[in-house]
Amino acid sequence: TYTMKTNNLGILEPTDGEICTNIDVIIVPGLAFDQSGNRLGFGSGYYDKFLNSQSIEYKIALAFDFQVVDKIDIIEHDVPMDLIITENRTIKVR
């Protein structure tokens, strides 16, 4: 059992317990994605910081098809997704 606390971004985080360091798959939220796997997040870099600190085999985005756009401008620390799954299609990036 984990004790959860809401952080300053409104996201529940465990405050104690075992830290998982061997992650094979992660589902990553976003506002929009492009066909190259680039992601528009919520502006604070929370997920990019986490993804850059881990060795994760598959980064998967679940989105509605309207969230897949032509191009998203990225910056140096942005981490692309490996797979984008919408209600209409699956986009394999890697």
Phi, psi and omega per residue, in radians:
T1 nan 2.334 3.136
Y2 -1.907 2.499 2.975
T3 -1.543 2.271 -3.096
M4 -1.923 2.564 3.116
K5 -2.393 2.465 3.097
T6 -1.416 2.191 3.138
N7 -1.462 -3.061 -3.073
N8 -1.218 -0.180 3.075
L9 -1.717 0.056 -3.141
G10 1.426 0.286 -3.108
I11 -1.803 2.292 3.086
L12 -1.236 2.322 3.112
E13 -2.303 2.536 3.053
P14 -1.231 2.469 3.127
T15 -1.757 -0.201 3.131
D16 -2.645 -3.105 3.115
G17 1.760 -3.136 -3.098
E18 -1.324 2.386 3.098
I19 -1.550 2.198 3.128
C20 -1.486 2.119 -3.125
T21 -1.972 -0.076 -3.120
N22 -2.018 1.521 -3.075
I23 -1.881 2.156 3.126
D24 -1.566 -0.725 -3.051
V25 -2.371 2.433 3.057
I26 -2.387 2.435 3.054
I27 -1.694 2.154 -3.040
V28 -2.014 2.238 3.104
P29 -1.385 2.897 3.073
G30 -3.027 2.837 3.090
L31 -1.463 -0.602 -3.138
A32 -2.726 2.782 3.137
F33 -2.468 2.696 3.003
D34 -2.018 3.047 -3.039
Q35 -1.193 -0.214 3.080
S36 -1.575 0.042 3.119
G37 1.561 0.000 3.118
N38 -1.196 2.617 -2.986
R39 -2.262 2.382 2.973
L40 -1.751 1.992 -3.106
G41 -1.617 -2.595 -3.077
F42 -1.800 0.139 2.973
G43 1.694 -0.077 -3.104
S44 -1.867 -0.119 3.111
G45 1.297 0.218 -3.082
Y46 -0.982 -0.913 -3.101
Y47 -1.247 -0.673 3.130
D48 -1.083 -0.706 3.099
K49 -1.075 -0.787 3.137
F50 -1.125 -0.834 -3.099
L51 -1.108 -0.605 3.098
N52 -1.248 -0.353 -3.111
S53 -1.608 -0.069 -3.057
Q54 -2.151 2.795 2.990
S55 -1.875 1.656 -3.057
I56 -1.947 2.220 -3.056
E57 -1.133 -0.862 -3.084
Y58 -2.266 2.172 3.057
K59 -1.879 2.022 -3.010
I60 -2.040 2.350 3.050
A61 -1.892 2.338 2.989
L62 -1.861 2.197 -3.050
A63 -2.610 2.869 2.929
F64 -1.438 2.683 -3.087
D65 -1.024 -0.585 -3.132
F66 -1.188 -0.243 3.109
Q67 -1.445 -0.141 3.108
V68 -1.593 2.028 -3.065
V69 -2.004 3.019 -3.093
D70 -1.137 -0.840 -3.059
K71 -2.655 2.413 3.038
I72 -2.074 2.235 3.071
D73 -1.269 2.373 -3.094
I74 -2.113 2.843 3.010
I75 -2.120 3.048 -2.944
E76 -0.930 -0.726 -3.036
H77 -1.526 -0.044 -3.137
D78 -1.143 2.420 -3.113
V79 -1.943 2.119 3.141
P80 -1.331 2.712 3.073
M81 -1.440 2.736 3.079
D82 -1.621 -0.445 -3.058
L83 -2.627 2.392 3.055
I84 -2.134 2.169 -3.119
I85 -2.017 2.147 3.057
T86 -2.051 -3.139 3.119
E87 -1.221 -0.296 -3.080
N88 -1.957 -0.349 -3.039
R89 -2.786 2.879 3.027
T90 -2.125 2.180 -3.122
I91 -1.863 1.933 3.093
K92 -1.539 2.003 -3.126
V93 -1.591 -0.697 -3.110
R94 -2.203 nan nan
